[in-house]
């Protein structure tokens, strides 16, 4: 279970905070002991994340975000990882890898991405809006 921690995860951007809460709601719905549940929730996370990333990338484009390439590459990386685990064979090894990815790698990535890349994007977005509103 991964909680949305206000002091840590809240970026003060309604759109992004909502998307992050939705991600965790989907994530937390999985039964970690059930391969079927993990795959079903990972598929839901994948679909949600594709839309989430598309919105972020549109924001980046609109404000001419200077770190867009790095941020977008990170998006591609995590989507590729999700695809890999969704296609993994249901062997004992595959099930264990899926469980490890879901329970350890994915929540760690969520924190790192949000605290570094997404927080930087929101900071830049806030400054860009301030400049636009000053005109």
Protein Blocks (a to p, Z undefined) as FASTA:
>chain_A
ZZddfklmpgoiaklmmmmmmmmmmmmmpcfklmklmmmmmmmmmmmmmmmmmmmmmmmm
mnopaklmmmmmmmmmmmmmmmmmmmpccbfklmmmmmmmmmmmmmmmmmmmmmmmmmmm
mmmmmmmmmmmmmZZ
